[in-house]
Amino acid sequence: MSIIQEFKEFAIKGNMMDLAIGVIIGGAFGKIIDSLVKDIIMPLISVITGGGVDFTQKFIVLGDNPNNLQSLDQLTKAGVNVLTYGNFLTIFINFIILAWVVFLMVKVMNRMRKQKEAAPAAPAPTPEDIQLLREIRDELKKQG
């Protein structure tokens, strides 16, 4: 088998196509979740906390600050060593919120799936020959 034939077989297999579809759907789903967190949940948190969850301007100056600069932008432009823990906190909190939203969505999807699986299927109709045999049996019992 040539390498080209092997590649064709690999590329056409169902698993490869499933993976490609999963990546595409996952990317679109990621955009939906990102928008949900950024456009809906974070504004609500801002209202609740009275100003939002943004610690990006929190930092600690490490080393000398000869010009006594106060803003993070000025410090980084001046090349002063700065520990920007606030940016990390903001990203971490956003991650926790995002993970919570994804968890809740998966939980809802699983609940819907379980309800669908739990719905009892209608019993299959009895085949005509079996029904006829049952009627014969019942008649024989009555005569018996």
N, C-alpha and C positions, 0 to 999 in steps of 0.2 A: 504494500500500500504506500503510495507516495505521500510526501509531506503535505501537499496541497489537498489531497483527498482526506487525510486525517484532520486537517484544519477545517474543511467543509463540514465533516461529521461533527467536530467539536462545536463549531459555530451554530449549527442547525439543531443541535440537541435541545430538548425542552428546558433543561436546567439553565442553560446560557440565556435563553430568551426570558425565562422567569426572572433571572437575576437582573437583566437589563430593564425589564418592566418594573421590578421592585425599586431599582435605583431611580428611575424616572418618577414614579409615584412618590417615593420617599422624598425626593427633592421638592416636588410640588407640596407635599404634606408639610415639609419643613417651613416653607414660605407661609403656609396658612397658620401654623403654630406661632411663627415669629410675629406675624401680623396680629394675631390674637393677643399675644403677650404685650407687644409694643403699643398697639392702638386701642386696646380695650382694657386689659388688666392693669397695666402700669398707670394709665390716667386715673383709674379708680383708686389705686394705692396712693397716688399723689394726693387725691382728695382726702383720703382717710388719714394719711400721715401729715397732711398740712404742708406739703412742699415736695414730696417725692422721695425717691430712694436714689440719691445721686451723691456719691462720696468722691467723685473724681478729683475734686480739688483738695482732698485731704492728703497731706504728705509730711514727711519729716526730713529736714535738711541734714545731710550727713557731711560733716566737714565744714570748711570755711565758707562764709557768705560775706565777703568783704564789702559789697555794696548794699548790704542789708535788704536784698530783694525779697518781696513777699508773695508774688504770684508764681504759680507753677510754670507758666509759660516763660516768664523772665528767667527763672532759675535754670530751666533746661537750655534756653538759648545762651545763657552765660556759661554753661558747662559745669554747673555746680552739681555735685553728687546728691541726688534726692531719692528717698525711699517713698514711692508713690503707692502706699497701701490702699488709698481710697479707690483707685481705679480697680484694683483687685477685688475689693469688697463689693463694688457696684456690679462687676461682672459675675461674681459669685452669687450675689442675691438674685440677679437676673436668671442665672442658671437654675437656682433652686425653684424659682417661680415657673420657669419653663418646664422643668422636670415634673413639677406638681401638675401642671396643666396637661402634659402628655400622659401622666399616670391616670388622671381623671378621665381623659378621653379613652384610653385603653380599657379602663374599668367599665365605662358605659358601653363600649363596643362588645366587650366580653359578656356583659349582662344581656345585651340584645341577642347575641349569638346563642347564649344558653336558653333564652326564652324561645327562640326559633327552634332549637333542638328539642326542647321540652314539650313543644306543642304535639299532642298525640296525632299520629297519622290515622286517617280513616282506614278501617280494616278492609283488606282486599275482598272483593266480592267472591263468594263461594262458587267454584266452577259448577257448571250445569250437571255434569255427570256425578259429582259428589253429592249435590243436592238431591238428585234423583235416587241415589243409593240410600241416602238418609230417609227419604220418604218411604222407600220400600221397606227399610228396616222398621220404621215406626208402624207401618201397616201390619207387618208380620208380628210385632209385639202385641198389637191390639187383638189380633186373631188368636194368639197364642195360648 
